[in-house]
Amino acid sequence: MTAPLTIRKPSGTPKGGVIVIMEAFGITEHIIDVAERAAEAGYLAVIPDLFHRKGEALVVAYDDFPAAIEVMQTVTAESAASDVDDAVSYLVSEGLTLKQIGIVGFCMGGTVTFHTAVRLPLGAAVTFYGGGVASGRMGYESFIDEIGKLQAPWLGQFGEADRGIPVAELDELRIVGGKVEKEIEIIVYPEAQHGFHRPGDSGVFHAEASAAAWKRTIEWFDSHLV
């Protein structure tokens, strides 16, 4: 079953492609805005729908955590890989090589993004507060166990106040990552919570961290996608 793709195109010739991987809330206005901002930066952006096997386009309210957890549990490492591959195939059909393709994901999508960078030799990858750093989830091994297998330069961006991803785990990930050859950078934003880049969620949005993280994201893609 092919994943439906939401596509945003730049005004001129794309300088690369960016796959945007959604959170557990679905393809929200925030995720679409990420794709639009990537397009404004010159990239051909595509969002695969990881929930399409449910038979309808699903968007979950930010305060409905039980529903988000329920639908997130339908996404597996295998199903996510298939959907990401559909997005990759589209970008390749548009004339891009794997090294011209980057991927960015948020929360659940940040986890998928990291493991996509383990699985595929893409040009660059950026994770926003993806879980599973010290213990595996969704059928994946932990970041700590897998970081040595990265095939793409990886930027991980996390919040200091994220109760689900302790800073101590990120410190360990940084130590292990420092022993591998692939370019890796891990940024922890002071006082930022899980979801700090989500402007529609006033309880967690952190304007300063969000702006800095997006700037780093585009710089990461600009410096690595060739």
C-alpha positions, 0 to 999 in steps of 0.5 A: 500500500503506497503512502499518500504524500503531501508535497510542497515545492520551492519557487525555483529549481530545488536544491535538494529534497526534504522528507518531513516525518510527522508526530503522533498527532498526524499531518497537522498544520504544524507539520505542513508548515514545516514542509512549507518552510523547507520549500521556502528555503529551496527544498522539494518537501514531502510528507508521507502519511504514516497513518494511512493504513487506518483508512483515513487522514488522521489528525489528533488534538494535542491534548488527546494523548490517549488517541495519539498513543493509540494511533502511534502504536499502529506504526512499526519500524517496517511500516514506517520504512515502507512509507519513507521509501515511498517519499524517497522514490518520489524525490528520486523520480524528480531527479534527486539522488540519495545524497541530495535528500534530507529527512527531518522528524518530530517526536515519533517522526524523530525516532523514524528519522534517526533509524532511517539515517541508519538504514539509508545513506541519505545526505542528512538527517535531523531529529527533533525530540525523538524518543528511544534514546536509551531503550528501543521502541516501535520495533527499533533498537535504541539510539545508543545501540544504533548510533554507530551504524548511521549512514547519514550526518545526523543532528539531534535536537532535544529539550532540557526539560523533556521529562521523557528524554533525560539529559543523562541519556543524551550525555551517554548518546553524545559519548557513544556518538563521539566514537564513530566516524559519521558527523553527529551533533546533539543540541540540548535547548535550556528550559525547552520541553518535549514539543518545543517546536510546535507553535500550536501547543502553547503549553510546550512551545518555546519560541527561542529554542524553536527559532534556533533549532529551525535555523540549525536544521536549514544550515545542516541541510544546506551544508550536507545536501549536495 
